Structures are given as structure tokens and as C-alpha cells.
Amino acid sequence: MANEMRPLSDDELLSEQATALPDKEVASVLDLNADLDLGIDAAAPIDLAVAANANVAAPIDAAASANILSYGSESQALADQGVVIEQGITADADAASAQDSVIDQGNDTLDDGTPSSTDGGTADGGSLLPDGTLPDGTLPEESLPDAGALPVDPAAALDGDLLNVNVDLAADADIAAPINGAVAANANVAAPIDAAVAANIGSVDSQAYAVAEQDAIISQNIEGEANASADQQSDLEQ
């Protein structure tokens, strides 16, 4: 126990002259600014019809016996199952689905990014052309990006973020997905299960018996039709 590793005390940590790491915000090397302006019109009318006729039978018989860590014991398990199943379906399964969709999504106006003026003109009294420039082909001074000032201390050039990303996105999306479906089914299912389990674990001079006997008579009959029809009419204007 004396040779086991033990944690350092506060005095021992101070004697190591360690320097604490700065906060994660200070040590960040990635500055990401995403400005998303999304206008989304989504329409997804869904129509579904389901029809089914089904007969299900699952008789289960089980017996379990076990001897665990026992001496001179006997374990027996007996399962006897007799099953007579008769299933009959005389019916039609019909599924019909009719869908009429009229969708009008007309909001397709995007912001062109042209700066608005509150005093009716620019700083020099001129007016902006449709492409955002002055009549002489130059950009207004207030729209020019600020390159920033160079650091006085050369070592300060390593401070701050190494990568600065600014993303502006304006998007208009019209999404329409009318869905129409019809399902029809006729089914007969029978699953008689018979099980017997016997076990001796960690025992001496023990006996384990497992007997499973199953008699299953299954008669299944289906008289009918399964019909599925889907009718869809969609008028989309985007």
C-alpha cells in the first residue's frame, strides 16, 4: 500500500510552477458566424387507407424444472399439448383512397441585399443604382468593409481567432410532397408452441427429464379478395 501512487498536494502543485490554461473562449481558433434568412413553404398532404381481415391463433404450452447446486435430486418436466385450430375467412378487404390537392405557394420574394437609406441618399448626396453602386461606378463609403488596424506589437498578431468565417444566406424554398397510399390484406396465422425444459446444474447423482409432446391440427381457409386502389390528383403552383 505504501508504494501506491497518491495525488499531489496543493503545495506540491504550486512547487511545479504550472500555468493554468485559458478559458476555451479565449483559446478558440475558429470564429464562425452564420446568418440564415430562410423562407420555407412546406406542404405534404397525406392520405392513406388500410383494410385487413386476419385470424391469429397462438396456443402456447410450457413446462420448466431445474435443480441448481443440489445433491441427489431429480428434475422432470413434461409438456403435453393438443391443438385443433380451424380458421376461415369469407370476406373482401377493400382499401380505396382518393386525394385532391390544390397547393399555391407564391412567397418567392428574396432580399437582394441592397442597403436602405433613411435620408433619401448617400453620404455624398448621390443616389444608388439598382446594383448598389454610385453613379460613378464606385461603392458608397459606408458599404466598404473595415480591414481593421494592424497590431502595434508583432506578438499580438497571434492573438485572437486564426479563422474567421461569416456566412450570410437568404433562401426561399417551396416544398410540396402529396402522398397517397392504399393497403389491403387477407391473412391467416397459426403458431402453436410446445416446450419443456429440465436442467441439473452443479449437482451430483441427479437426473433431469424433459418431454414435450404436441399434436396440432390446423385448417386455414381464405375466400375473398384483397383490393387496393389509390387515386391522386395534385395541382401544385410554386
Contacts in CASP RR format, 6 or more apart in sequence:
PFRMAT RR
TARGET T0000
AUTHOR 0000-0000-0000
METHOD contacts of the structure
MODEL  1
MANEMRPLSDDELLSEQATALPDKEVASVLDLNADLDLGIDAAAPIDLAV
AANANVAAPIDAAASANILSYGSESQALADQGVVIEQGITADADAASAQD
SVIDQGNDTLDDGTPSSTDGGTADGGSLLPDGTLPDGTLPEESLPDAGAL
PVDPAAALDGDLLNVNVDLAADADIAAPINGAVAANANVAAPIDAAVAAN
IGSVDSQAYAVAEQDAIISQNIEGEANASADQQSDLEQ
8 16 0 8 1.000
21 27 0 8 1.000
28 160 0 8 1.000
28 161 0 8 1.000
29 161 0 8 1.000
29 162 0 8 1.000
29 163 0 8 1.000
30 161 0 8 1.000
30 162 0 8 1.000
30 163 0 8 1.000
30 165 0 8 1.000
31 161 0 8 1.000
31 163 0 8 1.000
31 164 0 8 1.000
31 165 0 8 1.000
32 165 0 8 1.000
32 167 0 8 1.000
33 165 0 8 1.000
33 166 0 8 1.000
33 167 0 8 1.000
34 167 0 8 1.000
34 169 0 8 1.000
35 166 0 8 1.000
35 167 0 8 1.000
35 168 0 8 1.000
35 169 0 8 1.000
36 167 0 8 1.000
36 169 0 8 1.000
36 171 0 8 1.000
37 111 0 8 1.000
37 168 0 8 1.000
37 169 0 8 1.000
37 170 0 8 1.000
37 171 0 8 1.000
38 169 0 8 1.000
38 170 0 8 1.000
38 171 0 8 1.000
38 172 0 8 1.000
38 173 0 8 1.000
39 107 0 8 1.000
39 171 0 8 1.000
39 172 0 8 1.000
39 173 0 8 1.000
40 172 0 8 1.000
40 173 0 8 1.000
40 174 0 8 1.000
40 175 0 8 1.000
41 105 0 8 1.000
41 106 0 8 1.000
41 107 0 8 1.000
41 173 0 8 1.000
41 174 0 8 1.000
41 175 0 8 1.000
41 238 0 8 1.000
42 175 0 8 1.000
42 176 0 8 1.000
43 101 0 8 1.000
43 103 0 8 1.000
43 105 0 8 1.000
43 175 0 8 1.000
43 176 0 8 1.000
43 177 0 8 1.000
43 178 0 8 1.000
44 175 0 8 1.000
44 176 0 8 1.000
44 177 0 8 1.000
44 178 0 8 1.000
44 179 0 8 1.000
45 99 0 8 1.000
45 101 0 8 1.000
45 103 0 8 1.000
45 178 0 8 1.000
45 179 0 8 1.000
46 178 0 8 1.000
46 179 0 8 1.000
46 180 0 8 1.000
47 97 0 8 1.000
47 98 0 8 1.000
47 99 0 8 1.000
47 179 0 8 1.000
47 180 0 8 1.000
47 181 0 8 1.000
47 232 0 8 1.000
48 97 0 8 1.000
48 179 0 8 1.000
48 180 0 8 1.000
48 181 0 8 1.000
48 182 0 8 1.000
48 183 0 8 1.000
49 95 0 8 1.000
49 96 0 8 1.000
49 97 0 8 1.000
49 181 0 8 1.000
49 182 0 8 1.000
49 183 0 8 1.000
49 228 0 8 1.000
49 230 0 8 1.000
50 95 0 8 1.000
50 182 0 8 1.000
50 183 0 8 1.000
50 184 0 8 1.000
51 93 0 8 1.000
51 94 0 8 1.000
51 95 0 8 1.000
51 183 0 8 1.000
51 184 0 8 1.000
51 185 0 8 1.000
51 228 0 8 1.000
52 93 0 8 1.000
52 183 0 8 1.000
52 184 0 8 1.000
52 185 0 8 1.000
52 186 0 8 1.000
52 187 0 8 1.000
53 89 0 8 1.000
53 91 0 8 1.000
53 93 0 8 1.000
53 185 0 8 1.000
53 186 0 8 1.000
53 187 0 8 1.000
54 185 0 8 1.000
54 186 0 8 1.000
54 187 0 8 1.000
54 188 0 8 1.000
54 189 0 8 1.000
55 87 0 8 1.000
55 88 0 8 1.000
55 89 0 8 1.000
55 187 0 8 1.000
55 188 0 8 1.000
55 189 0 8 1.000
55 220 0 8 1.000
56 189 0 8 1.000
56 190 0 8 1.000
57 85 0 8 1.000
57 87 0 8 1.000
57 189 0 8 1.000
57 190 0 8 1.000
57 191 0 8 1.000
57 192 0 8 1.000
58 189 0 8 1.000
58 190 0 8 1.000
58 191 0 8 1.000
58 192 0 8 1.000
58 193 0 8 1.000
59 81 0 8 1.000
59 83 0 8 1.000
59 85 0 8 1.000
59 192 0 8 1.000
59 193 0 8 1.000
60 192 0 8 1.000
60 193 0 8 1.000
60 194 0 8 1.000
61 79 0 8 1.000
61 80 0 8 1.000
61 81 0 8 1.000
61 193 0 8 1.000
61 194 0 8 1.000
61 195 0 8 1.000
61 214 0 8 1.000
62 79 0 8 1.000
62 193 0 8 1.000
62 194 0 8 1.000
62 195 0 8 1.000
62 196 0 8 1.000
62 197 0 8 1.000
63 77 0 8 1.000
63 78 0 8 1.000
63 79 0 8 1.000
63 195 0 8 1.000
63 196 0 8 1.000
63 197 0 8 1.000
63 212 0 8 1.000
64 77 0 8 1.000
64 196 0 8 1.000
64 197 0 8 1.000
64 198 0 8 1.000
65 75 0 8 1.000
65 76 0 8 1.000
65 77 0 8 1.000
65 197 0 8 1.000
65 198 0 8 1.000
65 199 0 8 1.000
65 208 0 8 1.000
65 210 0 8 1.000
66 75 0 8 1.000
66 197 0 8 1.000
66 198 0 8 1.000
66 199 0 8 1.000
66 200 0 8 1.000
66 201 0 8 1.000
66 208 0 8 1.000
67 73 0 8 1.000
67 74 0 8 1.000
67 75 0 8 1.000
67 199 0 8 1.000
67 200 0 8 1.000
67 201 0 8 1.000
67 203 0 8 1.000
67 206 0 8 1.000
67 208 0 8 1.000
68 199 0 8 1.000
68 201 0 8 1.000
68 202 0 8 1.000
68 203 0 8 1.000
69 201 0 8 1.000
69 202 0 8 1.000
69 203 0 8 1.000
70 200 0 8 1.000
70 202 0 8 1.000
70 203 0 8 1.000
70 206 0 8 1.000
71 203 0 8 1.000
71 204 0 8 1.000
71 205 0 8 1.000
71 206 0 8 1.000
72 203 0 8 1.000
72 204 0 8 1.000
72 205 0 8 1.000
72 206 0 8 1.000
73 200 0 8 1.000
73 203 0 8 1.000
73 206 0 8 1.000
74 206 0 8 1.000
74 207 0 8 1.000
74 208 0 8 1.000
74 209 0 8 1.000
75 198 0 8 1.000
75 199 0 8 1.000
75 200 0 8 1.000
75 206 0 8 1.000
75 207 0 8 1.000
75 208 0 8 1.000
75 209 0 8 1.000
76 198 0 8 1.000
76 207 0 8 1.000
76 208 0 8 1.000
76 209 0 8 1.000
76 210 0 8 1.000
77 196 0 8 1.000
77 197 0 8 1.000
77 198 0 8 1.000
77 209 0 8 1.000
77 210 0 8 1.000
77 211 0 8 1.000
78 196 0 8 1.000
78 209 0 8 1.000
78 210 0 8 1.000
78 211 0 8 1.000
79 194 0 8 1.000
79 195 0 8 1.000
79 196 0 8 1.000
79 211 0 8 1.000
79 212 0 8 1.000
79 213 0 8 1.000
80 213 0 8 1.000
80 214 0 8 1.000
81 192 0 8 1.000
81 194 0 8 1.000
81 213 0 8 1.000
81 214 0 8 1.000
81 215 0 8 1.000
81 216 0 8 1.000
82 214 0 8 1.000
82 215 0 8 1.000
82 216 0 8 1.000
83 192 0 8 1.000
83 214 0 8 1.000
83 215 0 8 1.000
83 216 0 8 1.000
83 217 0 8 1.000
83 218 0 8 1.000
84 216 0 8 1.000
84 217 0 8 1.000
85 190 0 8 1.000
85 192 0 8 1.000
85 216 0 8 1.000
85 217 0 8 1.000
85 218 0 8 1.000
85 219 0 8 1.000
85 220 0 8 1.000
86 218 0 8 1.000
86 219 0 8 1.000
86 220 0 8 1.000
87 188 0 8 1.000
87 190 0 8 1.000
87 218 0 8 1.000
87 219 0 8 1.000
87 220 0 8 1.000
87 221 0 8 1.000
88 188 0 8 1.000
88 220 0 8 1.000
88 221 0 8 1.000
88 222 0 8 1.000
88 223 0 8 1.000
89 186 0 8 1.000
89 188 0 8 1.000
89 221 0 8 1.000
89 222 0 8 1.000
89 223 0 8 1.000
89 224 0 8 1.000
90 223 0 8 1.000
90 224 0 8 1.000
91 186 0 8 1.000
91 223 0 8 1.000
91 224 0 8 1.000
92 224 0 8 1.000
92 225 0 8 1.000
92 226 0 8 1.000
92 227 0 8 1.000
93 184 0 8 1.000
93 185 0 8 1.000
93 186 0 8 1.000
93 224 0 8 1.000
93 225 0 8 1.000
93 226 0 8 1.000
93 227 0 8 1.000
94 184 0 8 1.000
94 225 0 8 1.000
94 227 0 8 1.000
94 228 0 8 1.000
95 182 0 8 1.000
95 183 0 8 1.000
95 184 0 8 1.000
95 227 0 8 1.000
95 228 0 8 1.000
95 229 0 8 1.000
96 182 0 8 1.000
96 228 0 8 1.000
96 229 0 8 1.000
96 230 0 8 1.000
96 231 0 8 1.000
97 180 0 8 1.000
97 181 0 8 1.000
97 182 0 8 1.000
97 229 0 8 1.000
97 230 0 8 1.000
97 231 0 8 1.000
98 230 0 8 1.000
98 231 0 8 1.000
98 232 0 8 1.000
99 178 0 8 1.000
99 180 0 8 1.000
99 230 0 8 1.000
99 231 0 8 1.000
99 232 0 8 1.000
99 233 0 8 1.000
99 234 0 8 1.000
100 233 0 8 1.000
100 234 0 8 1.000
101 178 0 8 1.000
101 232 0 8 1.000
101 233 0 8 1.000
101 234 0 8 1.000
101 235 0 8 1.000
101 236 0 8 1.000
102 234 0 8 1.000
102 235 0 8 1.000
103 176 0 8 1.000
103 178 0 8 1.000
103 234 0 8 1.000
103 235 0 8 1.000
103 236 0 8 1.000
103 237 0 8 1.000
103 238 0 8 1.000
104 237 0 8 1.000
105 174 0 8 1.000
105 176 0 8 1.000
105 237 0 8 1.000
105 238 0 8 1.000
106 174 0 8 1.000
106 237 0 8 1.000
106 238 0 8 1.000
107 172 0 8 1.000
107 174 0 8 1.000
108 172 0 8 1.000
108 174 0 8 1.000
108 238 0 8 1.000
109 172 0 8 1.000
110 170 0 8 1.000
110 171 0 8 1.000
110 172 0 8 1.000
111 170 0 8 1.000
113 170 0 8 1.000
114 128 0 8 1.000
114 130 0 8 1.000
114 132 0 8 1.000
115 128 0 8 1.000
115 132 0 8 1.000
115 140 0 8 1.000
115 142 0 8 1.000
115 143 0 8 1.000
117 128 0 8 1.000
120 127 0 8 1.000
121 127 0 8 1.000
121 128 0 8 1.000
122 128 0 8 1.000
122 134 0 8 1.000
122 140 0 8 1.000
122 142 0 8 1.000
123 140 0 8 1.000
123 141 0 8 1.000
123 142 0 8 1.000
124 134 0 8 1.000
124 140 0 8 1.000
126 134 0 8 1.000
126 135 0 8 1.000
127 135 0 8 1.000
128 134 0 8 1.000
128 140 0 8 1.000
129 135 0 8 1.000
129 137 0 8 1.000
132 139 0 8 1.000
132 140 0 8 1.000
132 143 0 8 1.000
133 139 0 8 1.000
134 140 0 8 1.000
151 157 0 8 1.000
151 159 0 8 1.000
174 238 0 8 1.000
176 234 0 8 1.000
176 236 0 8 1.000
176 238 0 8 1.000
178 232 0 8 1.000
178 234 0 8 1.000
178 236 0 8 1.000
180 230 0 8 1.000
180 231 0 8 1.000
180 232 0 8 1.000
181 230 0 8 1.000
182 228 0 8 1.000
182 229 0 8 1.000
182 230 0 8 1.000
183 228 0 8 1.000
184 226 0 8 1.000
184 227 0 8 1.000
184 228 0 8 1.000
185 226 0 8 1.000
186 222 0 8 1.000
186 224 0 8 1.000
186 225 0 8 1.000
186 226 0 8 1.000
188 220 0 8 1.000
188 221 0 8 1.000
188 222 0 8 1.000
190 218 0 8 1.000
190 220 0 8 1.000
192 214 0 8 1.000
192 216 0 8 1.000
192 218 0 8 1.000
194 212 0 8 1.000
194 213 0 8 1.000
194 214 0 8 1.000
195 212 0 8 1.000
196 210 0 8 1.000
196 211 0 8 1.000
196 212 0 8 1.000
197 210 0 8 1.000
198 208 0 8 1.000
198 209 0 8 1.000
198 210 0 8 1.000
199 208 0 8 1.000
200 206 0 8 1.000
200 207 0 8 1.000
200 208 0 8 1.000
END
